[in-house]
Structures are given as structure tokens and as C-alpha cells.
Amino acid sequence: MKKLNLFALMAFIFLGKTTLEAQKLSRIEKKIVQKVKTYEVESVAFLEKVVNINSGTMHLEGVRAVGREFNSAFKAINFNTEWIEMPIEMNRAGHLFASIKGSKGKKLLLIGHLDTVFEADSPFQTFQRKDSIAYAPGGNDMKGGDVVILYALKVLHELNLLNDRTITVAFTGDEESTGKPLSISRKDLIEAAKISDIALGFETATGFNNATIARRGASGWKVETAGKRAHSSGVFSERTGAGAIFEMSRILHQFYQEVRGEQYLTFNPGNILGGTFVDYDKMKSSGTAFGKTNVVAQTAVVHGGLRFISEEQKENARRKMRTIVANNLPSTTATITFTDSYPAMGPTTANRELLDELSLVSEALGYGKVAAYDPGKRGAADISFVADYVNGLDGLGSMGTGAHTPQETVNLATFNALIQRTAVFIYRLTRD
């Protein structure tokens, strides 16, 4: 028994020693960290510069202008750059891709986006620093993440650590409102994924102790109902029926009662119009309705969104919704249509193993372990389009609060540390 206990103690000490050694930074990694620290002021200045260029998705010239700033910066570190134009009818600015090609190490795809939700007429336009917090439209989502990518690569380039490596940087220009069809707007991103080993997304970070191994997909849906236009005195009668608005209320109530409940599945009716006549402007997501209280509603329409963790979950929800829509009230009809937007990024074993590698880097830097973030608390992102082709992590960008609101912030106190973590992580991933 004593010999067994002694053996167990020695094994424990050995394993503990191995773990501690695995967590240490190498000599080269320490040089990376020190080099990143020298860019603390410059990286924040660059962030301020690009934040102050409005690049709302529909402000095409603004998106291109931000792209030009990053284009010059990537060229300066010997990346080959390309601006990928979209067809004019798509009304999108295009994408910036920057790349180096080599024969050593894993091939990386680093994903960001140039556009923001703040259009040219938004009152929230400029970077304003208050101590360690910067109020910055689009700074958190996600120009901060773009800058993290740039300066991590800049440091690795200056230390000659990118020689003979393969890295593709993909900054889309329409992440906040993807151009349609997706087969065109996401074609180049998917093609880049097919020749990569790992994809890293730099959307908003949820902290040093979390990263994203799964994201829910997003889908649109529209329900249209029709009833018999008649005097309201006849509503509910066999001749007149229930009308379009009652039929719509039945459908939405049954969605709530019968489709709701699965983990990670959510659906939301975003707007609704009903009456004798309705007019909806898809581009503005707004419309008008005309109807009188003494006239049975002739038409109604609702637009909504659906979030899901897998294609199976999405299709099951759609099947239930179609069944509900088909079971009409008297003298009414209804149709439902779906529009695909973002696929789901599933929580795969390979993604979790990649998270473990990031966690080791974080521990070596003294920031503690990194755990998987709850996908139910995250929106959709571009990394989902490549999840079927390559292993990946997301949520590696800047930290902050209030994304998509006039109170959006970037936490500058953590900004340089995130660049350090990214640079060391990329260095380890690209070693042979």
C-alpha cells in the first residue's frame, strides 16, 4: 500500500510539473508579448482612426474607405491584398482579403468585418475616450477585432515568425446586413475556408475566460393571411368567417404554445401589419396599414426571425410552423415562407479541442482558463458560413459593452492583452 501511494504521489507530481511546463511561455513567445506591448498606443490610435470613418453597411463608400486603411496596413507587412467587388445590383461595398502563402504549419483563416450597424445618418459617429473606456460606434462590433488581427500579425511579421506560413484575412463588408444571394456574397469566404485548417473569428469577446465554439444560425420567416372583406357585423358567421387578423393571431399564439421550448431555439415576430390594405417596404423594414373597426380584416402580414443550433433543429421548427399555418380558421387562408441567412456553427469536438489550445495560451499569459460561451447568448456571425468546412473559434475580438447601441464601448484596458493572446495563439497554431 505504501509503495502504491508513493507511486501515485510521484505520478501526481510529474503530471503537475508537465502541466506547469505546458503553461509556460517560450523564449520566443515572451518576445512576442514584449513586442505587442510597444504597440499599445499605436493600436488604439489606429482603432480611433477607423472608428471615425462611418462604415454603416449601406454607406458603401465608407466601408470602402475603412477597407483602404486596412489594405495599406496589411500591405505594409507584406500581405497580398485584394478588394472583392460585389455585383452592383446587390448594393454592397465588397470585401477585403489579405493573405500570405507558405508550406509550413497549419493554414489559418482570420475573419472580421468592416461594416457596422451605424449608418451615415446615425448621431453616434465618433470615438470618444474616457479613461480606459472608448465610446466607439462599431468599435466593439467589430473594428476592435479587426485591429486585434492586424497588430497580432504585424508583430509576428516584424519578428520574422510568419515566414513560409499560410494565413488568409477575410474582412467582409456586409456582415451586419448580408448581401443576397448568399451564394455570391459568401462565396469567397467559403472558398478560403476550404483551403484552410482553422478559422478564427474576431467578433466581440465576452472576456478572457470565454470563447465561442458554437453559434446559432439565423433564418427569416414571413406569414401572410387573407380573410373575407365584409361588414364586421357578420364576423364569425359561416358566410364571413374570422378575418385575416384573427387568423394571424391564431397562428402566432400556436407558434408560442407549440414550437417554443427547445434549447437554443428561438423565434420572434419583429413587425406586424393588418387591415383592409397593407403596404410594407422591405428595405426600410416599415409599412402602413389601413382598416376600419367595422370592416373585417382582408389581409395581414408578419415578418420574423428564427434562431437555431443545427440544421435539424431549424427544419423541425419549420415543419411545425408549416403545419400550424395550414390549419386555417373559417374563410381564411395563410402562407408561410422562409429565408435562409446564417447557418449554424455546431459545438464540435474539434472546436472544443481548439478552445483547449487557446486556454493553454491564456493560462501561460496569466489570464486563466478559457471556457465555451453559451451559444444561446450570441448572435449569428460570418464564421458560421465556414463551419461545415473548417474547425473554428469565435469571440476573440475586443472586449466592451453595448454593441449595436449608442452606448457601444471598447475596453481599452484589455485591448493590448487581447492582441498579446492572439499573437501567441497564432504563433503556436502555425508552428510545424
Secondary structure per residue as TSV (DSSP state, phi and psi in degrees):
chain	resnum	aa	ss	phi	psi
A	1	M	-	360.0	-40.7
A	2	K	H	-64.5	-40.0
A	3	K	H	-64.1	-39.8
A	4	L	H	-64.0	-43.9
A	5	N	H	-63.6	-39.6
A	6	L	H	-64.3	-41.2
A	7	F	H	-63.4	-42.8
A	8	A	H	-63.6	-39.6
A	9	L	H	-64.2	-43.4
A	10	M	H	-65.3	-38.1
A	11	A	H	-64.8	-40.2
A	12	F	H	-62.7	-44.3
A	13	I	H	-63.5	-41.9
A	14	F	H	-64.1	-45.9
A	15	L	H	-65.0	-38.8
A	16	G	H	-63.7	-41.2
A	17	K	H	-64.0	-42.7
A	18	T	H	-61.7	-43.7
A	19	T	H	-61.6	-43.9
A	20	L	H	-63.6	-39.9
A	21	E	H	-66.4	-37.6
A	22	A	H	-64.4	-26.5
A	23	Q	H	-86.3	-10.6
A	24	K	S	-74.8	148.7
A	25	L	-	-80.6	139.8
A	26	S	-	-75.0	171.6
A	27	R	H	-59.0	-43.0
A	28	I	H	-66.6	-40.1
A	29	E	H	-65.2	-33.6
A	30	K	H	-65.6	-36.9
A	31	K	H	-65.2	-37.8
A	32	I	H	-60.4	-47.9
A	33	V	H	-60.3	-45.9
A	34	Q	H	-64.0	-37.8
A	35	K	H	-67.0	-41.3
A	36	V	H	-60.0	-39.6
A	37	K	H	-59.2	-30.9
A	38	T	T	-70.7	-13.4
A	39	Y	T	-104.2	16.0
A	40	E	H	-59.6	-48.1
A	41	V	H	-70.8	-45.4
A	42	E	H	-63.6	-40.9
A	43	S	H	-65.0	-38.5
A	44	V	H	-68.5	-37.4
A	45	A	H	-63.9	-39.8
A	46	F	H	-66.8	-40.1
A	47	L	H	-59.3	-46.0
A	48	E	H	-59.4	-41.7
A	49	K	H	-60.6	-47.4
A	50	V	H	-77.2	-29.2
A	51	V	H	-64.3	-37.2
A	52	N	T	-75.8	-0.4
A	53	I	S	-100.9	110.8
A	54	N	-	-63.1	129.6
A	55	S	-	-137.9	46.7
A	56	G	B	-54.9	146.1
A	57	T	T	-50.0	-40.0
A	58	M	T	-87.8	-3.0
A	59	H	-	-91.6	80.8
A	60	L	H	-60.8	-42.3
A	61	E	H	-67.6	-32.8
A	62	G	H	-65.8	-41.7
A	63	V	H	-61.6	-43.1
A	64	R	H	-64.7	-36.9
A	65	A	H	-65.1	-41.7
A	66	V	H	-64.4	-39.9
A	67	G	H	-59.2	-38.1
A	68	R	H	-65.2	-35.8
A	69	E	H	-64.5	-45.7
A	70	F	H	-70.9	-34.6
A	71	N	H	-57.5	-47.6
A	72	S	H	-63.4	-40.2
A	73	A	H	-66.6	-39.5
A	74	F	H	-72.1	-36.2
A	75	K	H	-62.0	-35.6
A	76	A	H	-65.5	-19.5
A	77	I	T	-110.6	26.1
A	78	N	T	69.2	27.8
A	79	F	-	-89.2	141.5
A	80	N	E	-80.4	132.8
A	81	T	E	-119.6	153.7
A	82	E	E	-148.9	131.7
A	83	W	E	-96.6	119.3
A	84	I	E	-98.6	108.2
A	85	E	-	-74.5	148.6
A	86	M	-	-102.1	152.4
A	87	P	-	-54.5	141.0
A	88	I	G	-58.1	-32.5
A	89	E	G	-70.6	-14.9
A	90	M	G	-79.6	-17.3
A	91	N	-	55.5	47.9
A	92	R	-	-133.3	151.2
A	93	A	-	-73.4	-33.0
A	94	G	-	115.8	-172.7
A	95	H	E	-130.8	151.3
A	96	L	E	-105.5	124.7
A	97	F	E	-117.8	137.5
A	98	A	E	-133.3	139.9
A	99	S	E	-152.7	155.3
A	100	I	E	-130.6	151.3
A	101	K	-	-129.2	137.9
A	102	G	-	-152.2	-169.0
A	103	S	S	-119.4	2.4
A	104	K	E	-114.7	150.8
A	105	G	E	71.6	176.0
A	106	K	E	-71.1	147.3
A	107	K	E	-89.7	123.9
A	108	L	E	-107.7	144.6
A	109	L	E	-119.0	117.8
A	110	L	E	-108.4	123.1
A	111	I	E	-113.3	131.2
A	112	G	E	-143.5	-175.2
A	113	H	E	-147.1	149.3
A	114	L	S	-91.5	-23.5
A	115	D	-	-87.9	162.0
A	116	T	B	-132.8	175.0
A	117	V	S	-84.8	-6.7
A	118	F	-	-92.9	104.5
A	119	E	-	-78.5	176.4
A	120	A	T	-61.7	-24.0
A	121	D	T	-94.7	6.6
A	122	S	-	-70.7	138.7
A	123	P	S	-71.3	-16.4
A	124	F	-	-95.1	101.5
A	125	Q	-	-128.5	-22.4
A	126	T	S	-124.4	153.0
A	127	F	-	-74.8	124.0
A	128	Q	E	-132.0	119.6
A	129	R	E	-95.8	133.5
A	130	K	E	-130.2	98.8
A	131	D	T	58.5	-119.4
A	132	S	T	-95.5	8.6
A	133	I	E	-114.4	133.4
A	134	A	E	-113.9	123.0
A	135	Y	E	-82.7	117.8
A	136	A	-	-147.8	111.5
A	137	P	T	-65.2	114.5
A	138	G	T	79.5	3.9
A	139	G	I	-71.3	-37.3
A	140	N	I	-83.0	-41.2
A	141	D	I	-123.4	88.7
A	142	M	I	-145.8	38.1
A	143	K	I	-63.3	-28.4
A	144	G	H	-61.5	-43.3
A	145	G	H	-63.9	-37.6
A	146	D	H	-61.7	-40.6
A	147	V	H	-70.4	-35.5
A	148	V	H	-58.0	-46.1
A	149	I	H	-59.0	-51.2
A	150	L	H	-57.9	-48.8
A	151	Y	H	-77.6	-26.9
A	152	A	H	-64.4	-44.2
A	153	L	H	-70.2	-35.6
A	154	K	H	-59.9	-44.7
A	155	V	H	-66.1	-45.5
A	156	L	H	-62.6	-37.4
A	157	H	H	-64.0	-44.9
A	158	E	H	-68.5	-22.8
A	159	L	T	-94.9	10.3
A	160	N	T	59.2	36.8
A	161	L	-	-103.8	4.4
A	162	L	S	-108.0	3.4
A	163	N	T	-59.8	129.7
A	164	D	T	62.8	27.3
A	165	R	E	-107.2	161.7
A	166	T	E	-118.2	114.9
A	167	I	E	-138.1	132.1
A	168	T	E	-117.3	128.0
A	169	V	E	-105.0	124.4
A	170	A	E	-119.6	109.4
A	171	F	E	-108.2	104.5
A	172	T	E	-76.4	157.3
A	173	G	S	-106.8	8.8
A	174	D	-	-147.6	35.3
A	175	E	S	-66.3	-35.6
A	176	E	S	-74.2	-21.5
A	177	S	S	-151.6	88.9
A	178	T	-	-64.5	137.2
A	179	G	-	-67.3	145.8
A	180	K	S	-113.6	140.4
A	181	P	-	-80.5	153.2
A	182	L	H	-64.0	-26.9
A	183	S	H	-61.4	-21.5
A	184	I	H	-99.1	-49.0
A	185	S	H	-67.8	-23.4
A	186	R	T	-116.1	9.4
A	187	K	H	-59.2	-49.9
A	188	D	H	-68.2	-35.6
A	189	L	H	-64.4	-44.7
A	190	I	H	-65.7	-41.3
A	191	E	H	-62.2	-37.9
A	192	A	H	-64.9	-37.1
A	193	A	H	-65.7	-36.0
A	194	K	H	-65.0	-22.3
A	195	I	T	-108.2	15.1
A	196	S	-	-112.8	161.8
A	197	D	S	-99.2	-32.8
A	198	I	E	-142.0	139.0
A	199	A	E	-114.8	132.4
A	200	L	E	-120.8	123.0
A	201	G	E	-101.9	139.4
A	202	F	-	-114.3	37.1
A	203	E	S	-64.4	170.2
A	204	T	-	-42.5	128.6
A	205	A	B	-79.4	145.8
A	206	T	-	-98.8	8.9
A	207	G	-	130.2	168.4
A	208	F	T	-67.2	-21.3
A	209	N	T	-97.7	10.1
A	210	N	E	-141.2	146.7
A	211	A	E	-146.1	169.1
A	212	T	B	-107.4	117.2
A	213	I	S	-104.0	-7.0
A	214	A	-	-150.1	141.0
A	215	R	B	-132.3	143.6
A	216	R	-	-75.8	147.4
A	217	G	E	-81.9	168.9
A	218	A	E	-132.6	137.9
A	219	S	E	-140.9	145.7
A	220	G	E	-98.0	154.8
A	221	W	E	-144.2	151.8
A	222	K	E	-138.6	130.3
A	223	V	E	-113.0	131.8
A	224	E	E	-122.7	132.5
A	225	T	E	-122.1	152.6
A	226	A	E	-135.0	139.0
A	227	G	-	-129.2	-178.4
A	228	K	-	-93.0	118.3
A	229	R	-	-69.5	120.3
A	230	A	-	-161.7	170.6
A	231	H	B	-65.0	140.5
A	232	S	G	-67.1	-15.5
A	233	S	G	-64.7	-19.6
A	234	G	G	-99.7	4.7
A	235	V	T	-60.3	141.4
A	236	F	T	80.7	-10.0
A	237	S	S	-73.6	162.3
A	238	E	T	-62.0	-31.9
A	239	R	T	-75.0	-35.5
A	240	T	T	-102.2	-40.7
A	241	G	-	83.5	-158.9
A	242	A	S	-94.3	-24.4
A	243	G	-	88.2	160.7
A	244	A	H	-67.4	-34.6
A	245	I	H	-74.6	-40.8
A	246	F	H	-61.6	-39.6
A	247	E	H	-63.6	-39.9
A	248	M	H	-65.8	-41.0
A	249	S	H	-65.2	-36.3
A	250	R	H	-60.5	-46.8
A	251	I	H	-62.1	-49.1
A	252	L	H	-63.9	-38.9
A	253	H	H	-64.3	-40.9
A	254	Q	H	-70.9	-34.2
A	255	F	I	-54.8	-48.7
A	256	Y	I	-62.8	-41.1
A	257	Q	I	-79.4	-36.0
A	258	E	I	-111.6	-20.9
A	259	V	I	-101.0	-31.3
A	260	R	T	-66.3	149.8
A	261	G	T	129.9	-26.6
A	262	E	S	-73.7	143.9
A	263	Q	T	-60.2	132.9
A	264	Y	T	75.1	-5.6
A	265	L	-	-93.9	120.9
A	266	T	E	-135.9	153.7
A	267	F	E	-147.9	145.6
A	268	N	E	-142.7	124.4
A	269	P	E	-78.8	113.5
A	270	G	E	-84.8	-33.0
A	271	N	E	-153.1	156.4
A	272	I	E	-145.1	138.7
A	273	L	E	-133.4	143.1
A	274	G	E	-160.4	151.9
A	275	G	E	155.7	-151.1
A	276	T	S	-74.1	-44.1
A	277	F	E	-135.3	146.6
A	278	V	E	-133.2	151.4
A	279	D	E	-137.3	120.3
A	280	Y	E	-121.8	130.8
A	281	D	E	-100.9	106.3
A	282	K	T	-63.1	-38.8
A	283	M	T	-64.6	-34.0
A	284	K	T	-99.6	-4.6
A	285	S	T	51.5	43.7
A	286	S	E	-146.6	163.7
A	287	G	E	-168.8	-177.4
A	288	T	E	-132.2	156.7
A	289	A	E	-137.4	144.3
A	290	F	E	-123.8	132.2
A	291	G	-	-169.9	156.2
A	292	K	-	-120.2	152.3
A	293	T	T	-67.1	-18.3
A	294	N	T	-102.3	16.0
A	295	V	B	-125.5	129.3
A	296	V	-	-67.4	132.2
A	297	A	-	-60.7	132.8
A	298	Q	-	-91.7	-27.3
A	299	T	E	-151.9	153.7
A	300	A	E	-154.1	150.8
A	301	V	E	-145.4	141.3
A	302	V	E	-134.5	138.8
A	303	H	E	-113.5	134.7
A	304	G	E	-145.0	177.1
A	305	G	E	-126.5	153.3
A	306	L	E	-131.8	130.4
A	307	R	E	-116.2	141.6
A	308	F	E	-153.7	155.9
A	309	I	S	-98.9	-10.7
A	310	S	S	-154.9	160.6
A	311	E	H	-62.7	-36.2
A	312	E	H	-62.4	-44.3
A	313	Q	H	-64.3	-41.1
A	314	K	H	-60.1	-48.9
A	315	E	H	-67.1	-36.3
A	316	N	H	-62.8	-42.8
A	317	A	H	-65.0	-43.2
A	318	R	H	-62.2	-39.4
A	319	R	H	-62.5	-43.8
A	320	K	H	-63.0	-41.1
A	321	M	H	-65.6	-40.0
A	322	R	H	-63.0	-40.4
A	323	T	H	-63.3	-43.0
A	324	I	H	-64.3	-44.3
A	325	V	H	-63.1	-31.8
A	326	A	H	-76.8	-13.9
A	327	N	S	-95.2	74.9
A	328	N	-	-78.9	151.8
A	329	L	-	-70.0	164.7
A	330	P	T	-55.4	135.1
A	331	S	T	59.0	31.9
A	332	T	-	-130.8	159.9
A	333	T	E	-133.4	160.8
A	334	A	E	-153.0	147.9
A	335	T	E	-134.6	151.2
A	336	I	E	-130.2	137.1
A	337	T	E	-127.6	152.6
A	338	F	E	-123.8	147.6
A	339	T	E	-128.5	120.5
A	340	D	E	-74.1	141.6
A	341	S	E	-127.7	-79.6
A	342	Y	E	-110.0	130.5
A	343	P	-	-72.1	170.2
A	344	A	-	-86.4	150.6
A	345	M	B	-108.6	107.0
A	346	G	-	-76.2	154.5
A	347	P	-	-80.9	75.1
A	348	T	-	-78.6	162.1
A	349	T	H	-62.1	-40.6
A	350	A	H	-63.8	-38.4
A	351	N	H	-64.5	-39.0
A	352	R	H	-66.9	-36.9
A	353	E	H	-65.6	-36.2
A	354	L	H	-66.0	-38.4
A	355	L	H	-60.7	-39.0
A	356	D	H	-62.5	-37.4
A	357	E	H	-65.9	-41.6
A	358	L	H	-62.2	-39.2
A	359	S	H	-62.0	-39.0
A	360	L	H	-63.0	-39.3
A	361	V	H	-63.0	-46.0
A	362	S	H	-60.4	-42.3
A	363	E	H	-66.0	-39.8
A	364	A	H	-62.8	-31.7
A	365	L	T	-83.0	-7.3
A	366	G	T	90.3	15.9
A	367	Y	S	-100.4	-2.2
A	368	G	-	88.7	176.1
A	369	K	-	-71.2	156.1
A	370	V	-	-114.4	128.9
A	371	A	E	-113.4	163.4
A	372	A	E	-72.7	133.5
A	373	Y	-	-83.9	146.4
A	374	D	-	-63.0	115.8
A	375	P	G	-64.1	-19.7
A	376	G	G	-67.8	-14.1
A	377	K	G	-103.7	5.3
A	378	R	-	-118.7	151.1
A	379	G	-	-87.7	-171.2
A	380	A	-	-81.6	161.1
A	381	A	-	-157.2	166.5
A	382	D	G	-61.2	-28.3
A	383	I	G	-60.8	-23.1
A	384	S	G	-63.5	-30.0
A	385	F	G	-67.6	-20.8
A	386	V	G	-109.2	1.2
A	387	A	T	-63.4	-25.9
A	388	D	T	-78.7	-10.2
A	389	Y	T	-114.2	-19.3
A	390	V	S	-154.1	148.9
A	391	N	E	-72.0	149.9
A	392	G	E	-160.9	166.0
A	393	L	E	-133.0	152.1
A	394	D	B	-136.8	179.1
A	395	G	-	74.6	33.6
A	396	L	-	-102.6	7.9
A	397	G	S	-84.9	-155.3
A	398	S	-	-71.9	156.6
A	399	M	B	-95.7	149.1
A	400	G	-	175.4	-167.5
A	401	T	S	-139.3	166.8
A	402	G	-	68.7	27.0
A	403	A	T	-55.1	139.3
A	404	H	T	74.0	11.6
A	405	T	S	-126.0	164.3
A	406	P	T	-66.4	-2.4
A	407	Q	T	-109.9	23.5
A	408	E	-	-65.0	132.3
A	409	T	E	-131.0	159.6
A	410	V	E	-120.4	131.7
A	411	N	E	-85.0	100.7
A	412	L	T	-72.9	-19.9
A	413	A	T	-66.6	-24.5
A	414	T	T	-105.1	-4.2
A	415	F	H	-62.8	-49.5
A	416	N	H	-66.9	-36.1
A	417	A	H	-64.2	-35.4
A	418	L	H	-67.7	-36.1
A	419	I	H	-66.0	-40.6
A	420	Q	H	-57.1	-49.6
A	421	R	H	-62.0	-41.9
A	422	T	H	-64.7	-43.8
A	423	A	H	-62.9	-44.0
A	424	V	H	-67.5	-40.0
A	425	F	H	-62.4	-47.1
A	426	I	H	-62.1	-41.3
A	427	Y	H	-57.8	-46.4
A	428	R	H	-67.6	-39.1
A	429	L	H	-67.4	-29.8
A	430	T	T	-95.0	5.1
A	431	R	-	-76.4	156.7
A	432	D	-	-68.6	360.0
